[in-house]
Amino acid sequence: MASGGRLGYTRIGFANTVKFVVILFLVFIVASLGSALYFMVKDKGQGERTVRALTVRITLSVVLFVLLMLGFYFGFITGKL
């Protein structure tokens, strides 16, 4: 049976969803890093916007790492993404 339960996810469909979420997190992380660079140049290192953007980047990175580790632990992610 190709169905993955009541939700109707197939294994390939779920893998694509995981890939999409990981790529989305990476895009947000890079965007936050870019905004931190912009704020650093614009504020000449004196504003708090750079620190806030870098805090967002670190938080997103940690959340992504934890989600990946939980996915591997519970078997949602197997092998390569």
KOLGU-4560 file (N, C-alpha, C; in nm, 3 decimals, padded with zeros to 5 digits):
<recs>
<n_xx: 00.084 n_yy: -00.118 n_zz: 00.000 ca_xx: 00.000 ca_yy: 00.000 ca_zz: 00.000 c_xx: 00.088 c_yy: 00.124 c_zz: 00.000 mol: A seq: 1 type: MET>
<n_xx: 00.065 n_yy: 00.217 n_zz: -00.089 ca_xx: 00.149 ca_yy: 00.335 ca_zz: -00.105 c_xx: 00.115 c_yy: 00.446 c_zz: -00.009 mol: A seq: 2 type: ALA>
<n_xx: 00.000 n_yy: 00.437 n_zz: 00.055 ca_xx: -00.043 ca_yy: 00.545 ca_zz: 00.143 c_xx: 00.035 c_yy: 00.541 c_zz: 00.273 mol: A seq: 3 type: SER>
<n_xx: 00.063 n_yy: 00.659 n_zz: 00.328 ca_xx: 00.138 ca_yy: 00.668 ca_zz: 00.451 c_xx: 00.049 c_yy: 00.689 c_zz: 00.572 mol: A seq: 4 type: GLY>
<n_xx: -00.075 n_yy: 00.645 n_zz: 00.567 ca_xx: -00.164 ca_yy: 00.661 ca_zz: 00.681 c_xx: -00.286 c_yy: 00.743 c_zz: 00.643 mol: A seq: 5 type: GLY>
<n_xx: -00.350 n_yy: 00.797 n_zz: 00.742 ca_xx: -00.473 ca_yy: 00.872 ca_zz: 00.720 c_xx: -00.452 c_yy: 00.999 c_zz: 00.640 mol: A seq: 6 type: ARG>
<n_xx: -00.336 n_yy: 01.059 n_zz: 00.651 ca_xx: -00.312 ca_yy: 01.186 ca_zz: 00.582 c_xx: -00.287 c_yy: 01.169 c_zz: 00.434 mol: A seq: 7 type: LEU>
<n_xx: -00.257 n_yy: 01.049 n_zz: 00.392 ca_xx: -00.236 ca_yy: 01.023 ca_zz: 00.250 c_xx: -00.098 c_yy: 01.061 c_zz: 00.199 mol: A seq: 8 type: GLY>
<n_xx: -00.002 n_yy: 01.078 n_zz: 00.289 ca_xx: 00.134 ca_yy: 01.110 ca_zz: 00.247 c_xx: 00.202 c_yy: 00.983 c_zz: 00.197 mol: A seq: 9 type: TYR>
<n_xx: 00.266 n_yy: 00.993 n_zz: 00.085 ca_xx: 00.354 ca_yy: 00.885 ca_zz: 00.043 c_xx: 00.492 c_yy: 00.915 c_zz: 00.096 mol: A seq: 10 type: THR>
<n_xx: 00.578 n_yy: 00.817 n_zz: 00.096 ca_xx: 00.713 ca_yy: 00.837 ca_zz: 00.147 c_xx: 00.786 c_yy: 00.943 c_zz: 00.065 mol: A seq: 11 type: ARG>
<n_xx: 00.766 n_yy: 00.942 n_zz: -00.066 ca_xx: 00.832 ca_yy: 01.040 ca_zz: -00.153 c_xx: 00.775 c_yy: 01.178 c_zz: -00.129 mol: A seq: 12 type: ILE>
<n_xx: 00.644 n_yy: 01.188 n_zz: -00.112 ca_xx: 00.581 ca_yy: 01.317 ca_zz: -00.086 c_xx: 00.628 c_yy: 01.376 c_zz: 00.045 mol: A seq: 13 type: GLY>
<n_xx: 00.643 n_yy: 01.292 n_zz: 00.147 ca_xx: 00.691 ca_yy: 01.341 ca_zz: 00.276 c_xx: 00.836 c_yy: 01.386 c_zz: 00.267 mol: A seq: 14 type: PHE>
<n_xx: 00.917 n_yy: 01.313 n_zz: 00.192 ca_xx: 01.057 ca_yy: 01.350 ca_zz: 00.174 c_xx: 01.067 c_yy: 01.485 c_zz: 00.104 mol: A seq: 15 type: ALA>
<n_xx: 00.980 n_yy: 01.509 n_zz: 00.006 ca_xx: 00.980 ca_yy: 01.638 ca_zz: -00.063 c_xx: 00.937 c_yy: 01.750 c_zz: 00.031 mol: A seq: 16 type: ASN>
<n_xx: 00.844 n_yy: 01.721 n_zz: 00.120 ca_xx: 00.801 ca_yy: 01.822 ca_zz: 00.218 c_xx: 00.916 c_yy: 01.857 c_zz: 00.312 mol: A seq: 17 type: THR>
<n_xx: 00.989 n_yy: 01.756 n_zz: 00.356 ca_xx: 01.103 ca_yy: 01.780 ca_zz: 00.445 c_xx: 01.209 c_yy: 01.863 c_zz: 00.372 mol: A seq: 18 type: VAL>
<n_xx: 01.236 n_yy: 01.830 n_zz: 00.246 ca_xx: 01.333 ca_yy: 01.907 ca_zz: 00.168 c_xx: 01.288 c_yy: 02.053 c_zz: 00.156 mol: A seq: 19 type: LYS>
<n_xx: 01.161 n_yy: 02.073 n_zz: 00.129 ca_xx: 01.108 ca_yy: 02.208 ca_zz: 00.116 c_xx: 01.126 c_yy: 02.288 c_zz: 00.245 mol: A seq: 20 type: PHE>
<n_xx: 01.095 n_yy: 02.225 n_zz: 00.359 ca_xx: 01.108 ca_yy: 02.293 ca_zz: 00.488 c_xx: 01.255 c_yy: 02.328 c_zz: 00.516 mol: A seq: 21 type: VAL>
<n_xx: 01.346 n_yy: 02.235 n_zz: 00.488 ca_xx: 01.489 ca_yy: 02.261 ca_zz: 00.510 c_xx: 01.537 c_yy: 02.374 c_zz: 00.421 mol: A seq: 22 type: VAL>
<n_xx: 01.498 n_yy: 02.373 n_zz: 00.295 ca_xx: 01.540 ca_yy: 02.479 ca_zz: 00.203 c_xx: 01.480 c_yy: 02.612 c_zz: 00.246 mol: A seq: 23 type: ILE>
<n_xx: 01.356 n_yy: 02.612 n_zz: 00.292 ca_xx: 01.292 ca_yy: 02.734 ca_zz: 00.340 c_xx: 01.366 c_yy: 02.792 c_zz: 00.460 mol: A seq: 24 type: LEU>
<n_xx: 01.404 n_yy: 02.705 n_zz: 00.554 ca_xx: 01.482 ca_yy: 02.750 ca_zz: 00.669 c_xx: 01.615 c_yy: 02.810 c_zz: 00.623 mol: A seq: 25 type: PHE>
<n_xx: 01.682 n_yy: 02.744 n_zz: 00.529 ca_xx: 01.812 ca_yy: 02.794 ca_zz: 00.481 c_xx: 01.797 c_yy: 02.930 c_zz: 00.413 mol: A seq: 26 type: LEU>
<n_xx: 01.689 n_yy: 02.949 n_zz: 00.338 ca_xx: 01.665 ca_yy: 03.079 ca_zz: 00.273 c_xx: 01.645 c_yy: 03.187 c_zz: 00.379 mol: A seq: 27 type: VAL>
<n_xx: 01.565 n_yy: 03.156 n_zz: 00.483 ca_xx: 01.544 ca_yy: 03.255 ca_zz: 00.589 c_xx: 01.674 c_yy: 03.284 c_zz: 00.665 mol: A seq: 28 type: PHE>
<n_xx: 01.757 n_yy: 03.184 n_zz: 00.685 ca_xx: 01.884 ca_yy: 03.204 ca_zz: 00.754 c_xx: 01.975 c_yy: 03.296 c_zz: 00.673 mol: A seq: 29 type: ILE>
<n_xx: 01.985 n_yy: 03.272 n_zz: 00.543 ca_xx: 02.068 ca_yy: 03.356 ca_zz: 00.457 c_xx: 02.011 c_yy: 03.498 c_zz: 00.448 mol: A seq: 30 type: VAL>
<n_xx: 01.878 n_yy: 03.510 n_zz: 00.443 ca_xx: 01.816 ca_yy: 03.643 ca_zz: 00.439 c_xx: 01.845 c_yy: 03.720 c_zz: 00.567 mol: A seq: 31 type: ALA>
<n_xx: 01.840 n_yy: 03.652 n_zz: 00.679 ca_xx: 01.870 ca_yy: 03.717 ca_zz: 00.807 c_xx: 02.016 c_yy: 03.760 c_zz: 00.813 mol: A seq: 32 type: SER>
<n_xx: 02.104 n_yy: 03.678 n_zz: 00.760 ca_xx: 02.245 ca_yy: 03.714 ca_zz: 00.756 c_xx: 02.268 c_yy: 03.835 c_zz: 00.665 mol: A seq: 33 type: LEU>
<n_xx: 02.198 n_yy: 03.839 n_zz: 00.551 ca_xx: 02.208 ca_yy: 03.953 ca_zz: 00.461 c_xx: 02.155 c_yy: 04.081 c_zz: 00.525 mol: A seq: 34 type: GLY>
<n_xx: 02.044 n_yy: 04.069 n_zz: 00.597 ca_xx: 01.990 ca_yy: 04.189 ca_zz: 00.662 c_xx: 02.084 c_yy: 04.237 c_zz: 00.772 mol: A seq: 35 type: SER>
<n_xx: 02.150 n_yy: 04.145 n_zz: 00.842 ca_xx: 02.248 ca_yy: 04.186 ca_zz: 00.944 c_xx: 02.363 c_yy: 04.262 c_zz: 00.880 mol: A seq: 36 type: ALA>
<n_xx: 02.409 n_yy: 04.215 n_zz: 00.764 ca_xx: 02.516 ca_yy: 04.286 ca_zz: 00.693 c_xx: 02.470 c_yy: 04.426 c_zz: 00.652 mol: A seq: 37 type: LEU>
<n_xx: 02.348 n_yy: 04.434 n_zz: 00.599 ca_xx: 02.293 ca_yy: 04.564 ca_zz: 00.557 c_xx: 02.284 c_yy: 04.659 c_zz: 00.676 mol: A seq: 38 type: TYR>
<n_xx: 02.230 n_yy: 04.610 n_zz: 00.789 ca_xx: 02.217 ca_yy: 04.696 ca_zz: 00.907 c_xx: 02.352 c_yy: 04.737 c_zz: 00.964 mol: A seq: 39 type: PHE>
<n_xx: 02.451 n_yy: 04.648 n_zz: 00.954 ca_xx: 02.584 ca_yy: 04.680 ca_zz: 01.004 c_xx: 02.645 c_yy: 04.793 c_zz: 00.922 mol: A seq: 40 type: MET>
<n_xx: 02.628 n_yy: 04.787 n_zz: 00.790 ca_xx: 02.682 ca_yy: 04.892 ca_zz: 00.704 c_xx: 02.603 c_yy: 05.021 c_zz: 00.721 mol: A seq: 41 type: VAL>
<n_xx: 02.471 n_yy: 05.011 n_zz: 00.724 ca_xx: 02.384 ca_yy: 05.129 ca_zz: 00.732 c_xx: 02.400 c_yy: 05.201 c_zz: 00.865 mol: A seq: 42 type: LYS>
<n_xx: 02.406 n_yy: 05.129 n_zz: 00.975 ca_xx: 02.415 ca_yy: 05.190 ca_zz: 01.109 c_xx: 02.559 c_yy: 05.213 c_zz: 01.153 mol: A seq: 43 type: ASP>
<n_xx: 02.654 n_yy: 05.177 n_zz: 01.070 ca_xx: 02.797 ca_yy: 05.192 ca_zz: 01.101 c_xx: 02.835 c_yy: 05.122 c_zz: 01.232 mol: A seq: 44 type: LYS>
<n_xx: 02.771 n_yy: 05.008 n_zz: 01.258 ca_xx: 02.806 ca_yy: 04.928 ca_zz: 01.375 c_xx: 02.752 c_yy: 04.980 c_zz: 01.506 mol: A seq: 45 type: GLY>
<n_xx: 02.668 n_yy: 05.083 n_zz: 01.504 ca_xx: 02.621 ca_yy: 05.143 ca_zz: 01.628 c_xx: 02.479 c_yy: 05.101 c_zz: 01.668 mol: A seq: 46 type: GLN>
<n_xx: 02.403 n_yy: 05.041 n_zz: 01.577 ca_xx: 02.265 ca_yy: 05.007 ca_zz: 01.607 c_xx: 02.250 c_yy: 04.867 c_zz: 01.664 mol: A seq: 47 type: GLY>
<n_xx: 02.130 n_yy: 04.840 n_zz: 01.715 ca_xx: 02.102 ca_yy: 04.708 ca_zz: 01.768 c_xx: 02.033 c_yy: 04.619 c_zz: 01.666 mol: A seq: 48 type: GLU>
<n_xx: 02.003 n_yy: 04.673 n_zz: 01.549 ca_xx: 01.935 ca_yy: 04.593 ca_zz: 01.448 c_xx: 02.023 c_yy: 04.478 c_zz: 01.398 mol: A seq: 49 type: ARG>
<n_xx: 02.154 n_yy: 04.501 n_zz: 01.394 ca_xx: 02.247 ca_yy: 04.395 ca_zz: 01.351 c_xx: 02.243 c_yy: 04.279 c_zz: 01.449 mol: A seq: 50 type: THR>
<n_xx: 02.246 n_yy: 04.311 n_zz: 01.577 ca_xx: 02.243 ca_yy: 04.207 ca_zz: 01.681 c_xx: 02.112 c_yy: 04.130 c_zz: 01.674 mol: A seq: 51 type: VAL>
<n_xx: 02.002 n_yy: 04.200 n_zz: 01.654 ca_xx: 01.871 ca_yy: 04.135 ca_zz: 01.645 c_xx: 01.865 c_yy: 04.041 c_zz: 01.524 mol: A seq: 52 type: ARG>
<n_xx: 01.918 n_yy: 04.086 n_zz: 01.409 ca_xx: 01.917 ca_yy: 04.001 ca_zz: 01.289 c_xx: 02.005 c_yy: 03.878 c_zz: 01.309 mol: A seq: 53 type: ALA>
<n_xx: 02.119 n_yy: 03.894 n_zz: 01.373 ca_xx: 02.206 ca_yy: 03.779 ca_zz: 01.398 c_xx: 02.145 c_yy: 03.684 c_zz: 01.500 mol: A seq: 54 type: LEU>
<n_xx: 02.071 n_yy: 03.738 n_zz: 01.596 ca_xx: 02.000 ca_yy: 03.654 ca_zz: 01.693 c_xx: 01.894 c_yy: 03.571 c_zz: 01.624 mol: A seq: 55 type: THR>
<n_xx: 01.824 n_yy: 03.631 n_zz: 01.529 ca_xx: 01.724 ca_yy: 03.557 ca_zz: 01.451 c_xx: 01.791 c_yy: 03.447 c_zz: 01.372 mol: A seq: 56 type: VAL>
<n_xx: 01.906 n_yy: 03.476 n_zz: 01.312 ca_xx: 01.978 ca_yy: 03.376 ca_zz: 01.234 c_xx: 02.021 c_yy: 03.258 c_zz: 01.321 mol: A seq: 57 type: ARG>
<n_xx: 02.075 n_yy: 03.288 n_zz: 01.436 ca_xx: 02.120 ca_yy: 03.181 ca_zz: 01.527 c_xx: 02.001 c_yy: 03.097 c_zz: 01.574 mol: A seq: 58 type: ILE>
<n_xx: 01.890 n_yy: 03.163 n_zz: 01.606 ca_xx: 01.771 ca_yy: 03.091 ca_zz: 01.650 c_xx: 01.719 c_yy: 02.999 c_zz: 01.540 mol: A seq: 59 type: THR>
<n_xx: 01.711 n_yy: 03.050 n_zz: 01.418 ca_xx: 01.666 ca_yy: 02.967 ca_zz: 01.306 c_xx: 01.760 c_yy: 02.849 c_zz: 01.283 mol: A seq: 60 type: LEU>
<n_xx: 01.889 n_yy: 02.873 n_zz: 01.295 ca_xx: 01.987 ca_yy: 02.765 ca_zz: 01.277 c_xx: 01.971 c_yy: 02.656 c_zz: 01.382 mol: A seq: 61 type: SER>
<n_xx: 01.953 n_yy: 02.696 n_zz: 01.507 ca_xx: 01.937 ca_yy: 02.599 ca_zz: 01.615 c_xx: 01.806 c_yy: 02.521 c_zz: 01.599 mol: A seq: 62 type: VAL>
<n_xx: 01.698 n_yy: 02.591 n_zz: 01.562 ca_xx: 01.570 ca_yy: 02.523 ca_zz: 01.542 c_xx: 01.581 c_yy: 02.423 c_zz: 01.427 mol: A seq: 63 type: VAL>
<n_xx: 01.645 n_yy: 02.462 n_zz: 01.317 ca_xx: 01.664 ca_yy: 02.370 ca_zz: 01.205 c_xx: 01.745 c_yy: 02.248 c_zz: 01.247 mol: A seq: 64 type: LEU>
<n_xx: 01.851 n_yy: 02.269 n_zz: 01.322 ca_xx: 01.935 ca_yy: 02.159 ca_zz: 01.369 c_xx: 01.854 c_yy: 02.063 c_zz: 01.457 mol: A seq: 65 type: PHE>
<n_xx: 01.778 n_yy: 02.118 n_zz: 01.550 ca_xx: 01.698 ca_yy: 02.035 ca_zz: 01.641 c_xx: 01.592 c_yy: 01.958 c_zz: 01.563 mol: A seq: 66 type: VAL>
<n_xx: 01.526 n_yy: 02.024 n_zz: 01.467 ca_xx: 01.425 ca_yy: 01.955 ca_zz: 01.386 c_xx: 01.487 c_yy: 01.841 c_zz: 01.304 mol: A seq: 67 type: LEU>
<n_xx: 01.605 n_yy: 01.864 n_zz: 01.249 ca_xx: 01.672 ca_yy: 01.758 ca_zz: 01.174 c_xx: 01.711 c_yy: 01.641 c_zz: 01.264 mol: A seq: 68 type: LEU>
<n_xx: 01.762 n_yy: 01.671 n_zz: 01.383 ca_xx: 01.800 ca_yy: 01.563 ca_zz: 01.475 c_xx: 01.677 c_yy: 01.485 c_zz: 01.521 mol: A seq: 69 type: MET>
<n_xx: 01.567 n_yy: 01.554 n_zz: 01.551 ca_xx: 01.444 ca_yy: 01.486 ca_zz: 01.590 c_xx: 01.389 c_yy: 01.402 c_zz: 01.474 mol: A seq: 70 type: LEU>
<n_xx: 01.399 n_yy: 01.456 n_zz: 01.353 ca_xx: 01.353 ca_yy: 01.382 ca_zz: 01.236 c_xx: 01.431 c_yy: 01.253 c_zz: 01.216 mol: A seq: 71 type: GLY>
<n_xx: 01.563 n_yy: 01.259 n_zz: 01.235 ca_xx: 01.644 ca_yy: 01.138 ca_zz: 01.224 c_xx: 01.613 c_yy: 01.041 c_zz: 01.337 mol: A seq: 72 type: PHE>
<n_xx: 01.597 n_yy: 01.094 n_zz: 01.458 ca_xx: 01.573 ca_yy: 01.008 ca_zz: 01.575 c_xx: 01.441 c_yy: 00.933 c_zz: 01.563 mol: A seq: 73 type: TYR>
<n_xx: 01.336 n_yy: 01.002 n_zz: 01.521 ca_xx: 01.204 ca_yy: 00.939 ca_zz: 01.512 c_xx: 01.179 c_yy: 00.869 c_zz: 01.379 mol: A seq: 74 type: PHE>
<n_xx: 01.276 n_yy: 00.874 n_zz: 01.289 ca_xx: 01.265 ca_yy: 00.800 ca_zz: 01.164 c_xx: 01.191 c_yy: 00.871 c_zz: 01.053 mol: A seq: 75 type: GLY>
<n_xx: 01.161 n_yy: 00.999 n_zz: 01.071 ca_xx: 01.096 ca_yy: 01.075 ca_zz: 00.965 c_xx: 01.192 c_yy: 01.101 c_zz: 00.849 mol: A seq: 76 type: PHE>
<n_xx: 01.320 n_yy: 01.112 n_zz: 00.882 ca_xx: 01.423 ca_yy: 01.137 ca_zz: 00.782 c_xx: 01.514 c_yy: 01.015 c_zz: 00.782 mol: A seq: 77 type: ILE>
<n_xx: 01.526 n_yy: 00.952 n_zz: 00.668 ca_xx: 01.616 ca_yy: 00.837 ca_zz: 00.656 c_xx: 01.708 c_yy: 00.861 c_zz: 00.537 mol: A seq: 78 type: THR>
<n_xx: 01.832 n_yy: 00.834 n_zz: 00.555 ca_xx: 01.928 ca_yy: 00.850 ca_zz: 00.446 c_xx: 01.948 c_yy: 00.996 c_zz: 00.409 mol: A seq: 79 type: GLY>
<n_xx: 01.967 n_yy: 01.019 n_zz: 00.279 ca_xx: 01.992 ca_yy: 01.154 ca_zz: 00.230 c_xx: 01.861 c_yy: 01.228 c_zz: 00.210 mol: A seq: 80 type: LYS>
<n_xx: 01.867 n_yy: 01.359 n_zz: 00.226 ca_xx: 01.751 ca_yy: 01.442 ca_zz: 00.192 c_xx: 01.758 c_yy: 01.466 c_zz: 00.045 mol: A seq: 81 type: LEU>
</recs>
